[in-house]
Amino acid sequence: MNIGKKLSLSLLSLLLLLPVLTFGETETASAAAPKTKTVVGVSVATLWKTPGLARSIDASSLASPVDMTAWTAAMNTTAKRRWLTGKTETQALYGQEVKIVQTRGAWSQVVVTDQATSKSRYGYPGWLPTAQLRTVPAADWDGSAPEAVVGAKTAALYKTDGSAKLLELSFGTRLPVAAQRGEWVEVRAPQYGTAKMRAEDVKVTAAGAKEAQPTGKQLVDTGRTFLGLKYLWAGTSAYGFDCSGFTGAIYRYYGIRLPRDASDQFRAGKSVAKADLQPGDLLFYAHNDGKGSVHHVAMYIGDGKMIHSPKAGRTVEIIPTATKGYANEFAGARRYLD
């Protein structure tokens, strides 16, 4: 057997072993119900392409707890925000489940299990400081309890006696409900066991029941609350969205999980003709006059207009679908409601 064939067989063997090497478990091991899960333990965790890329102004996003307000304020020029392009991958919210792939020094590579992507069948990959992760009892995070879903742009998480604020959480954060008492909702909180939130800041989903499907108007109205919010590459939170982070967050608030990236969102849903567009449908844009790779997504709001989070240096805005630079790159529309 020649050297080329040996190398080819070695490479094939390695590729076949990757799923085992990556997650460090066999089918037998994975069949056993885990006693714990790993979740995000900061209000918003930013996942990076690789460790060691961050600048000094990114320090407040790498801490535990993070200070998202300070971080986004520090990026006070378009150039500082554009710098993140290709360096950050996505974000995960407090309590969102991840799986650890590997650890390198103070960093862990994880996949966000409920962010579907063509990059990995396990979830959206990226690196974050290990200090931003927490281990929780799997029984508390098994999806069987009602969930408190943050509907305000941001909401405070308080100690169980209501005496002090623990964290500021983003829109879309989902936490298991332990109890409801008047104007307070008691929730499971990774590093605190239980904590409280104001009932006015959250909606509570029914345990084990599919969430009621929103109307197109509800989706659009929710999107409108973020008008003027600065674009953030890889952003999925109320501190800044990228284009698909914006559309995905709006749908996720209503219990509809879209793939993470615009190109994957385009592959999901039902195709809709331009003449049949309804509020809440998503509009996709591609290079090469709409015939190339998808690079942008917006939400149709009716009357020939769309709402989107366009790019660094811009904010969530409403513009006509006929706007130059978009109309010529229109690739198609998708609907995710029945």
N, C-alpha and C positions, 0 to 999 in steps of 0.2 A: 504493500500500500504506500503510495507516494506521500510526501509531506503535506501537499495541498489537501489530499483527502483526509489525512489525520486531523489537520486544523479544522476542516469543515465539520467532521464528526465531533470534535471537542466543543466547537462553538454551538452545534446543535444540542449537545448534552447540557451545556450551560443554560441555554435558552429554555429547555424543558424543565430545568430545576428552578428557574427564576421565581415562580409563584411560591415554592417552598422556602427558598432562600429569603425572599422578600418579607414574608410574614412569619417565618420561623415556626410553622405548624404543619402538620399532616392532616389529611382528611379526618383521621380518627380523633386527633386532638381538637380540631375545630368543631367536631360534632358535639362535644361536651359543652353544655351551657356555661358561659363564663360567669363568674361571680361578681366581676367588676367590669366597668367600662371606662374608657378614657374620654374626657370631655374638655372643652376650652374653659379655662378658669379666669379669664379676663373679659372685659366687656366686648372688646373686638380684637381678635388675633389676626395679624397680617402675616400671610404665608409668603415666603421669599423663594426665589428660584434656587438659591444656594446660600449657605451661611457666609458671613463676612462681607456682604455687599453694602450694608447699611451705612449711612452718613451720620455725622454727629447730631444733625437735626432730627434724626429718626429715633433717637434714644428713648423718647417718651412712648413710642409705639412698641418698644422691645421690653419694657419693664413689666413688672407684675406688682400692683395693677398698672394698666396703661393709662395714659392721659391723651385721649383722642383729640380733645379740643386744643390742647397745647401743640400736638403734632401737626394737625392740619393748619393751625395758625402760623406755625413756623415755616410752612411751605407757602410763603407769601408772594411768590412770583410764578409765572407760567413755567419757567425753566426748571424751577425746583420740583414742580409737580410732574412735568414731562419726564424728568430724570427717572422716575419710577418705572417707566415703560420698559417691559421686558425683564425687569428685576423683581417685581412682586407678582405673585400669581393669582391670589384670591384672598378672601377674608372669611373667618368663621366667627360666629357670635357666641356669647356666653352660654355654656351648657350644651353647645352643639357637639355631637359625637365625632371623634376622629379615631383612626387606628394608627399606631406608631409603626413605621416601616423600619427605621434605624435611628440610632443616636450617635452624634458626633460631637464630642465635647459638651458644650452647654446647649446644643441645638438638637432638635429631633425632626426627622422627616416624617410627615404624616399624610394621610389621605382623609379628606372630609367626606364622610360616608354618604351624606345625602345631597352632595353636589355631583350630579351625574356628568360624566365627561367621556369623550372618545379617547382621552389620554390614558385612562385606566379604568378597568371594570370595578375596581374597589372604591373609587371616589377621587375627588380632585386632590392632586399632590402638591406639596410644598414644604418648606422648612420654617420652623418657628422656634423661639427660645423654649426649652423644655420647662422652664419655670412658669410658663403660661398654661400648662396642662394640669389637670386634676383627675384623680381616680374616684369614681362614685360607685355605689352598689348597683349592680345591673338591675336588680328588682325595682329600684326607684326610677330607672331610666328605660323601662321596657315598653313604653308607649301605652300602657294599660290605664294610666291615670288621666284625668282631665289636664289640659295644658292652659297655662296663662300665656297669652301672646301679646307682646307689647304693641299697642296701637298708636301711642304717642310717639313723637319724633325721638325723644329720649325719656326714660323713666327711672326713678330712684329705686334701688333695692335697699331695704332697711333691716336693721336688727329686728328680731322677733318681738321685742317690746316697743318697737317704733321709735326708740330714743336716738338713733344715729343712722346716718346714711352710710351704706357699705360700698355701693358701686352705682355708677350711672350706666344704664343699659340702653341699647339701641332699639329702635323700631324693628319689629320682626323677631326679637328674642323670644324663644319658647322654653318654658320651664314647667316641670310637673307640679300640679297643684296638690298640696297636702290638706288644706282646709280653706273655707271661705267664711269670714266673719264680718258682716256689715260692710264697712267701707274699706276693708282690708282683705287681701288674698295672701294666704300663706303658701309659699312655694319651696320646692327643693332647690337648694343652692349649693353647688359643688364644694367649696371650701368652708361653708358655714353650716351645713346640715339642712337647716331651714331658715328662711328669711321672709320678710313681708313686702308686699307692693300695694300701692293704692289701687282699689278696684277701678277707679276712673281711668287709669293708665293702661289697662289690659282688657282683653276679652278672654273669656274662659270657654274652651271647647268641651264638648261632651265626651266622656270617656268611651273609647272604643267605637265611636260613631264617625262616619265620614262627614267632614265639614260641609256646610251648605254652600252650594256653588254661588259665586258672586255674579252680579250682573256686570255688563260692560261698563255701565255708568259708575258702579262702585270701584272698579279697577281704575278708571280714569280719575275719579275724585281722590282716591288714595294717592295716585301719582302726582296730582296737582299740589298736594301738601308739601312737596319737595321742590317746588319752583324756586329758583334762585340758589339752590345748593350747588357748591362747586364740585366739578368733576374730579374723581379720584381713580386713577388707574388701579384695577384689581378690587375696587371698593364694592362692598355689599351691605354697607350700613348707612345709618342716617348721618354719618360724619362725611360721607362722600361716596358716590356710586360711579362705576364705569357703566357703559351702555347696557350690557347684559346683566350686570349686577342690579341695575335699576329695575328692569323689567322682571327679573327673577324674584327680587324682593317683594314686589307688589303682588305677584301671583302667589308667592310662598305665604304671605300673610293670610291668604284665604285657603291655605292648605293644598295648593296646587304647586308641585315641585317641578320646575322646568330645569333642563340641563343648564349648566353654569355658563357656558360661552355662547355667543351669538350664532356661531356656525353650527353648534349642536342644537340650539333652540330652533334653528331653521329646519333641521331634519325631523323635529318633533311636530306634533299638532297636525291640523288639517289644512291643506292648501285652500286659499280663498282668492277668488278673482278680485281685481282692483274695483270693479263695479259693485261688488257685493260686500265691501268692507263695512264692519260694524265697530263701534267703540270697544276697546279692549283687545282687538286683533293686533298682532305684532307685524311690523313692516321691516323687511330686511334689505340690506344694501351690500353690493359686492363690487369688487374691482372689475376692470375691463367692461365698463358700461353695463354692470349687472350680471355679466356672464362668468366672472371669475370667482375667487374665494370670498365668502361672506365676511365682512369686517365691521358691520354696524347693525344695530337693531333699535327700533323706536316703537312707540305704542300709538295706534290710531285713536283719535279722540272724537272724530266726527267732523262734519263740515269741511272736509279737505285739509284737516290739520293733524299734527302729531306732537307728542310730548316725548322728550328723550334727554339723555345725559350725553352730550356730544363728544367733548374732548378736553384735554388740559387747557386751562385758560378760559373755559366757558362754564356755564351753569345749566342745571336742568331748565329746559325752556320749551315753549310751544311755538312751532313754526308751520307754515303751509307745507303740505307734502310736495308741492310743485317747486319748492325752493331749489335753485340751481346748486348743483353739486350733490344733491340727493335724488332728484327726479330722474336724472340720467343714469344713476347707479342702482335703481330699484330692481331687486332680484325676485321679489315675491312676498306674499303675506301668509301668515299662519294663524289659525284659531285653535284655542285650547279649551273652550267652553262647549258644552253639549248644545 
